[in-house]
Amino acid sequence: MKRNLLVIGLLLAMSLSASAQYKGFSFGFKLGPSFNWTGSKTGAATNQGTKTGFDIGVMAEYYFAENYALVTGVNVNFLGGKYSFDDMRNISTIDTIIDYELGNVGREYKTTIYEIPLMLKMVTPQLGDLPLRAYAQVGGAFGYTQGVKVKDTFTLGDINDDAYRATKGEYNPFHASLRIGAGAEYALLETTRVFAGIYFSHDFLNSISSGAQGITSNYRKYYNGDKTLGARDLELSVLQNRIGIEVGVLF
């Protein structure tokens, strides 16, 4: 029994010693472009192309083992997209009263997302003689979507938005995504590293608000204010996807 306790004590001491040797904090800054497109769980929204955005952020790393770290920080993502969906719109004019008709809306949107990532970072040992290491990251991000601005083109009639307009209540203010990435980092000094990488982000929360009054109230209905115009065949689902390139420095 005493021998077993001694072995367990030695193992715990070795583990704590290793943890103390490798743990540490780093902080830094990053930026880079992103390429954004829209997905849909139900198929009610159709992607209409890729738009370029830009990301900036501050980050912090905590190494709990020699080659493993937890990464967090604050990201600010300036992004947008293009998609189309069916909607009821009033296309009446001064000369012609058509009332509400079902047509297709082509929408461009732009927004700013503030998010806090939580990632597990796995780093290789030094590659060759250079102070160069490769890494992979996996995790998620949670945050807040600042107001979404849209510009629409309705295919029935002559209803076009010439400029972006603000939306109210149509989009979900909460943001959550899955995220994976990979890259390499180079040690300039003992405590300073530069890095470059690529990541993929996929939303798992619908960007459309389930309680929105307007085109998407309750996901399934067409609305004009509080008046119900009809029901959608499919729930309107809009999911943001992006591939980003990031470069930065860690201290």
Summary of the structure (lengths in Angstrom):
residues: 251
radius of gyration: 24.5
end to end distance: 47.0
largest distance: 97.0
contacts: 759
relative contact order: 0.19
helix: 8%
strand: 62%
